[in-house]
Amino acid sequence: MTGKKLLILDDDPVFAKTLTRSFERRGYDVTMVVDPLALPGILDQRSFDYAIVDLKLGTHSGLSMIEQLKRSCPDVFIVIMTGFASISTAVEAIKLGASHYLPKPCTTDELEAAFLRTEGDSEVPISSRPTSIKVFEWEKIQKTLADSDFNISEAARRLGMHRRTLARKLAKQPMR
């Protein structure tokens, strides 16, 4: 790798600091950002070769951060990582310019490997198992959350359910 300027954008400061230290040990020049509102100012000052962006940044969406990064650094390799993985947000992230989309937990090795993979893999196995109703529900919830900028009250209204019901569903892991 020639350039190793990395942006880590995650609203969890402890996790972001851990990632920062790990990538610094690997020779990256890391800029850590925990407040998504600070991103435009940082992008005015420097460019990046790589970016790791959390999908859910408090009340902000990592999807909008992809747009900002791509406008400022068109050649940046962006990896979205999330504990709220869904097909709909993965598709949108890739359409917006992310290079990869990884569900949490993911390791530094997996993140760095994602930087090095610039093409898709046509040999990835296709599951013969159909998608379950629970996964469909999870996908719909995640898409609605993304469409409402991760505002749980607004997402619950759009889904026609009580906010507490949605919060309980979000606390559960999706069934695969």
Secondary structure by P-SEA (a helix, b strand, c coil): ccccbbbbbcccaaaaaaaaaaaaaaccbbbbbccccaaaaaaacccccbbbbbcccccccaaaaaaaaaaaccccbbbbbcccccaaaaaaaaaacccccccccccaaaaaaaaaccccccccccccccccaaaaaaaaaaaaaaaacccaaaaaaaacccaaaaaaaaaccccc
